[in-house]
């Protein structure tokens, strides 16, 4: 009986040690505790690093993934703004409001929206006229956010909660069965129209 008790105690101790080691490994490791070359002893650098700036710019972008800015999505455009000094005025879905927000955050002068990139439009969603859909799947392949579902030679439909209204599904459709409908404004986002 004593050997069985000894085995149980040994297994329990091993499990406790493994548990302690795993809990220590799961703690986040600080990126760099050593002061950088431009810091003196006792001071800390509160400036955000490049990755944090890219993430902050990306969070401000509308996430339509429409590629109207000339980049394949919002994150590559955010990286280009931060790393390559791409202009902040290439996002038609964000419009002037986004340009001003980015200008304030990045401490640069706001610019007018680049007219070569398009114009700011109200929010919209793709809608597939299901009676006309031939199931070619070209729109599914074109959708950057996987908001269109369906199978080959079957009817397709748009998941409205996922659709960003980027219009990338329109050109590949051979039967023009995709329409864009304005998004109904929910009551909490409705505003009085500006006086003329």
C-alpha positions in Angstrom: 0.0 0.0 0.0 2.8 2.4 0.7 4.3 2.0 -2.8 0.9 3.0 -4.3 0.7 6.0 -2.0 4.3 6.9 -2.9 3.4 6.7 -6.7 0.4 8.9 -6.2 2.4 11.5 -4.4 5.2 11.4 -7.0 2.7 11.9 -9.9 1.0 14.7 -8.0 4.3 16.5 -7.5 5.3 16.0 -11.1 1.9 17.4 -12.2 2.3 20.4 -9.9 5.8 21.2 -11.3 4.6 20.9 -14.9 1.5 23.1 -14.1 3.8 25.7 -12.5 6.2 25.6 -15.5 3.3 26.0 -18.0 1.8 28.9 -16.1 5.2 30.7 -16.2 5.5 30.0 -19.9 2.0 31.5 -20.6 2.9 34.9 -19.1 3.6 37.4 -21.8 7.3 38.1 -22.3 8.2 41.8 -22.5 9.4 42.7 -26.0 12.6 44.4 -24.9 13.5 45.4 -21.3 16.8 46.9 -22.3 16.9 50.6 -22.9 17.4 51.5 -26.5 20.4 53.6 -27.7 18.4 56.8 -27.6 17.2 56.3 -24.1 19.1 57.1 -21.0 19.1 55.1 -17.8 15.9 55.5 -15.8 13.7 56.9 -18.7 11.1 55.0 -20.7 10.1 55.5 -24.3 6.4 56.2 -24.6 6.4 56.7 -28.4 4.4 54.0 -30.2 6.4 51.7 -32.4 5.8 51.3 -36.2 3.6 48.2 -35.7 1.4 50.1 -33.2 1.0 53.1 -35.6 0.1 50.8 -38.5 -2.5 49.1 -36.3 -3.9 52.4 -35.2 -4.1 53.6 -38.8 -5.7 50.3 -39.9 -8.3 50.6 -37.2 -9.3 54.0 -38.5 -9.7 52.7 -42.1 -13.2 51.6 -43.0 -12.2 47.9 -43.6 -14.1 47.6 -46.9 -11.1 45.9 -48.6 -12.3 47.6 -51.8 -8.8 48.3 -53.2 -9.8 51.7 -54.5 -6.7 53.1 -52.8 -4.5 51.1 -55.1 -3.6 48.6 -52.4 -5.2 45.1 -52.0 -6.8 45.9 -48.7 -6.9 48.3 -45.7 -3.9 46.9 -43.8 -1.6 47.1 -46.8 -2.7 50.7 -47.3 -2.1 51.4 -43.6 1.4 50.0 -43.9 2.0 52.1 -47.0 0.8 55.3 -45.2 3.2 54.6 -42.3 6.2 53.0 -44.0 6.2 54.5 -47.5 4.5 57.9 -46.8 1.6 57.1 -49.1 -0.9 59.9 -49.2 -3.8 59.8 -46.7 -6.3 60.8 -49.3 -6.8 57.6 -51.3 -9.7 56.1 -49.5 -13.1 57.0 -51.0 -15.2 55.0 -48.6 -13.6 56.9 -45.7 -14.0 60.2 -47.3 -13.1 63.6 -45.9 -13.9 62.5 -42.3 -11.2 59.7 -42.5 -8.7 62.0 -44.1 -9.1 64.6 -41.3 -8.9 61.8 -38.7 -5.7 60.4 -40.2 -4.2 63.9 -40.6 -4.8 64.6 -36.9 -3.5 61.3 -35.7 -0.3 61.4 -37.9 0.2 65.1 -37.5 0.2 65.9 -41.2 -1.8 68.4 -43.3 -5.2 67.1 -44.5 -5.6 66.7 -48.2 -8.6 66.7 -50.5 -9.8 63.3 -51.6 -7.9 62.1 -54.6 -10.5 62.2 -57.5 -8.7 59.5 -59.4 -9.6 57.0 -56.6 -13.3 57.6 -56.8 -15.9 59.5 -54.8 -17.4 59.0 -51.4 -20.7 57.2 -51.6 -23.3 56.4 -48.9 -23.0 52.9 -47.4 -24.3 50.2 -49.7 -24.7 46.5 -49.9 -24.6 44.1 -52.8 -27.8 42.3 -53.6 -28.0 39.3 -56.0 -31.2 39.1 -58.1 -31.5 35.4 -57.5 -33.8 34.7 -60.4 -31.1 35.9 -62.8 -28.1 34.3 -61.1 -26.5 31.5 -63.2 -24.2 30.2 -60.4 -20.9 31.0 -62.2 -19.1 31.7 -58.8 -17.1 34.6 -60.3 -18.6 36.9 -57.7 -17.6 34.6 -54.9 -14.0 34.6 -56.1 -14.0 38.4 -56.4 -15.4 39.1 -52.9 -12.6 40.1 -50.6 -14.6 39.4 -47.4 -16.3 36.2 -48.4 -19.8 37.8 -48.1 -21.2 35.8 -51.1 -22.2 32.2 -50.6 -23.4 29.7 -53.1 -22.2 26.7 -55.2 -21.4 26.3 -58.9 -24.5 26.3 -61.0 -26.6 27.1 -58.0 -28.1 30.4 -56.8 -25.8 32.7 -54.8 -26.7 35.2 -52.1 -25.0 37.9 -50.1 -24.5 37.8 -46.3 -25.5 41.4 -45.6 -23.7 41.5 -42.2 -20.5 40.7 -44.0 -20.8 42.8 -47.2 -18.8 46.0 -47.2 -20.3 47.4 -50.5 -16.9 47.4 -52.2 -18.3 46.8 -55.7 -15.6 44.3 -56.6 -18.3 41.7 -57.3 -19.9 43.8 -60.0 -17.4 43.6 -62.9 -17.0 39.8 -63.0 -20.7 39.0 -63.1 -21.6 38.0 -66.7 -25.3 38.5 -66.4 -25.4 41.7 -64.3 -27.5 40.2 -61.6 -25.8 42.0 -58.8 -27.2 45.3 -57.6 -26.1 47.8 -55.0 -28.7 48.9 -52.5 -28.2 51.7 -50.0 -27.9 50.6 -46.4 -30.9 51.5 -44.2 -29.7 53.8 -41.5 -30.5 52.4 -38.0 -32.3 54.9 -35.7 -29.2 55.4 -33.5 -27.1 56.6 -36.5 -29.8 58.8 -38.1 -29.0 62.5 -38.3 -31.0 65.6 -39.4 -30.0 66.6 -42.9 -27.9 69.7 -43.1 -29.8 72.9 -44.1 -29.4 74.0 -47.6 
